[in-house]
Amino acid sequence: MIGNFLKSGAWICWVLFGVTACYGEKLISGWDFDPDPDPFDESSLLDLRYLNEDQAGETGWVNLDGQGGFQLGNGEPVRFWAVNTGVLRRVPYRQRKGLGWRDPEDIDRHARWLAKRGVNMVRLHAFIEPSDPASDDLDSPNREEIEWIWRTVAAMKKAGIYTTVSPYWAHHMKSEDAAWGTDWEGRHGGLLFFDETMQASYKQWLRVLFKTPSEELGGKTLAEEPALAIFQIQNEDSFLWWTGTDFADGPRARLEKKFFQWTQRKYGDVRTAIEAWGEDPRGELPAASERIPLAKTFELTRSGKSSQTQSKRLEDQTQFYVETMVSFNLELARFLREELGCPVLVNSGNWKTADVVYLEDLERYSNSHTDVVAVNRYFSGLHQGDKRGWAIEAGDRFTSPSVLKEHSLSLPLALKQVEGKPMIITESAWVQPMDTSLESPLLVSAYSSLTGVDIYYWFNVMTEGFEPPRSANGFDLSTQAKWVTMVPEVSGQWSAAALIYRKGFLDTGKPVVQEHRSLKGMWQRLSPVIAESSSYDPNRDSGNLAPNSSLAKGIDPWAFFVGPVSLRFDSSEKWTRVLEGLDTYIDKSEDGVVVTSVTGQLKLDTVNERFSFDSPQAQGVIHYRTGKTKLSSVSFENAGPPVSASVVALDGRAIEHSKEVLLQVATQSRPSGWTEVDVRFEVDGKETEGKEILNIGSAPWRVETADLRISLNNTSLSLCYVLDANGMVVDEIPLERRNGMVSVSFPPGTLYVVLK
């Protein structure tokens, strides 16, 4: 014990700047992960390129199967394993000399690298608005971004990978009122829903994007390219979010005039509306003013509502907001299909609201009028640091929550899905500097399979292949990149995770909750029976249920781990249904919760900090503690650090009869030399336990050495090949045979072993 203490480094206690810490420095002991570029050798034992078509779109446009899923142009069902990519965005390439940045990436190799690891969809988060508002005409889009979109669609197509395009983010846009004759004052949130100048210019940008013949696309236009699968109207904007109505005076006046006109249409005249409301909100406005002031977003939330009586005016404002968003979304979808001639699937948006209980279903409804429903949702802990939004530095403090521990209900896949509509998560990740990202690939694969969530897009890919530790901006060597995905414990696990999901090795469950919601109840902001919130209390938060609800109280949000939760709009709350015996799948105690899926294949155990999945073709476990897990055909015995391990039949047979089985194991990695310490620090007046970074380290990644023994009930397997990160055989080791099983102690220095 003393020896281990000495090896851990200096032991120090201090009180400095309000932070108290007692710690031993922690350095990862393990092996270096610095693989060679993938040679794409045909002898690789791990290559999922065969799952993709020869070329994306070869049988036509991706479309809907009518039951909430996707199908290829030939009607074949398809599941997508997806990433956000920014590779080769800038041409000519802006050479970076900083830590970890290499020569210009080859986008064709990047596409092939992704396809090999199971990817068949990418998303391009683009900014096609004018790049220089001081000199560019408002109707002139950013040609550099548009050419990047064309270039990427073409490259991905050759690897059988489809593309989602998201071309506009209000938060990113810059404008110059004097040059453009606008009155936006640099505040663009919400404008696209109603501002006619903004809408007209956006359509002009899309005409260039969709109707210009492109050399990259072989002379075709993007509107003619079926490798384009989904078009997202805009990223992260909504009237129901705090900043979605933060308008300058001019736009606010125009929106309030539209509310006046909407009120006239509904009531016949404004006087009748004011009588129905029991209040006149116009205040200081001139008597003849054709405007009705809009209440602040706060008044639409639970906190705002609790401080007032039920307001008919706010009910109407909520309806006006949602109908305005729906109207624009429908118009844009019509414009794409009828005027631009493009049959691409359309998603309206992907944002959240100011109140997940009262407003989230409204946001979902506003986006349900186009083909695909989406949300952006990350899993993250606290991160304190001057550059925490984009970089990691020495001195930063952070926490590392886990789905297997105390933060299960924050799982990004805990989603209410609109009945009959595909549900996608267009941006997500277990955000650095957390040290629990090793759990993410298997959890995403397993719970996407169980719930039927259709696409989870990993954020964000900036390198051709595996990404070394690098400077966040390419110049400042005191920073590490924060938004990384191409690391050993994440993209290194995509092979098994993608194969499990895309081949359907885990079953989709029957719905465990089918919630019905009336539009009137949503305008009134009545409580749903279940909400996508880790803090949702089915007793406290359901005190505002619709009077005719079929349930007397809300539903435990642990239901999201049991099976699919669906949502139907414009119905009656009396038709809401819950799986009989739902509580029997959820075992709560003072020590934690054990939740078994309705399929019987998944088990989340926060008591023992463990997750497992068990089907004939795929079995696996995530262990944060030492111990043994025995599944139907495989046993895992962990005597080392936290580990994520999976066993998958590469030939699709049951593991007991398979002739080729993949063993994939991941542990946590950190840059070499990374040093952190335990620390207690204050957040919003509360003391919390976390880590402080002493040294951000440098390349290469240092991966903790697993101490894991895997045993399989398949004695026909006799050969055990150790693979490198590119699936090439680097060694052959013996298998042990005992008690009718074959066993292997997972070798250090690798992520993959294949048994034959």
URZIJO-V615005 format. One record per run of one state. SS is the DSSP state (A for helix, B for strand, O for the rest). FROM is the first residue (numbers start at 1). LEN is the number of residues. If there is no record, write none. Layout:
# URZIJO-V615005
ss = [SS & SS]
from = [FROM & FROM]
len = [LEN & LEN]
This chain:
# URZIJO-V615005
ss = [O & A & O & B & O & B & O & B & O & B & O & A & O & B & O & B & O & B & O & B & O & A & O & B & O & A & O & B & O & B & O & A & O & A & O & A & O & A & O & B & O & B & O & A & O & A & O & A & O & A & O & A & O & B & O & A & O & B & O & B & O & B & O & B & O & B & O & A & O & B & O & B & O & B & O & A & O & B & O & B & O & A & O & B & O & A & O & A & O & B & O & A & O & B & O & A & B & O & B & O & B & O & B & O & B & O & B & O & B & O & B & O & A & O & B & O & B & O & B & O & B & O & B & O & B & O & B & O & B & O & B & O & B & O & B & O]
from = [1 & 2 & 8 & 11 & 17 & 19 & 25 & 26 & 27 & 30 & 34 & 49 & 52 & 63 & 65 & 70 & 72 & 77 & 79 & 82 & 86 & 107 & 117 & 121 & 126 & 143 & 159 & 162 & 167 & 169 & 170 & 177 & 181 & 191 & 194 & 196 & 212 & 222 & 225 & 228 & 233 & 235 & 236 & 249 & 268 & 270 & 278 & 297 & 301 & 302 & 307 & 312 & 340 & 345 & 348 & 360 & 368 & 372 & 377 & 379 & 380 & 383 & 385 & 391 & 394 & 397 & 399 & 408 & 411 & 416 & 419 & 422 & 429 & 430 & 431 & 437 & 452 & 455 & 462 & 479 & 482 & 491 & 504 & 513 & 518 & 519 & 524 & 557 & 562 & 565 & 570 & 573 & 576 & 577 & 579 & 582 & 586 & 590 & 592 & 597 & 602 & 606 & 610 & 615 & 618 & 624 & 627 & 631 & 634 & 639 & 643 & 650 & 655 & 658 & 661 & 667 & 669 & 673 & 675 & 684 & 686 & 696 & 698 & 705 & 708 & 713 & 720 & 724 & 729 & 733 & 736 & 739 & 741 & 746 & 752 & 756]
len = [1 & 6 & 3 & 6 & 2 & 6 & 1 & 1 & 3 & 4 & 15 & 3 & 11 & 2 & 5 & 2 & 5 & 2 & 3 & 4 & 21 & 10 & 4 & 5 & 17 & 16 & 3 & 5 & 2 & 1 & 7 & 4 & 10 & 3 & 2 & 16 & 10 & 3 & 3 & 5 & 2 & 1 & 13 & 19 & 2 & 8 & 19 & 4 & 1 & 5 & 5 & 28 & 5 & 3 & 12 & 8 & 4 & 5 & 2 & 1 & 3 & 2 & 6 & 3 & 3 & 2 & 9 & 3 & 5 & 3 & 3 & 7 & 1 & 1 & 6 & 15 & 3 & 7 & 17 & 3 & 9 & 13 & 9 & 5 & 1 & 5 & 33 & 5 & 3 & 5 & 3 & 3 & 1 & 2 & 3 & 4 & 4 & 2 & 5 & 5 & 4 & 4 & 5 & 3 & 6 & 3 & 4 & 3 & 5 & 4 & 7 & 5 & 3 & 3 & 6 & 2 & 4 & 2 & 9 & 2 & 10 & 2 & 7 & 3 & 5 & 7 & 4 & 5 & 4 & 3 & 3 & 2 & 5 & 6 & 4 & 1]
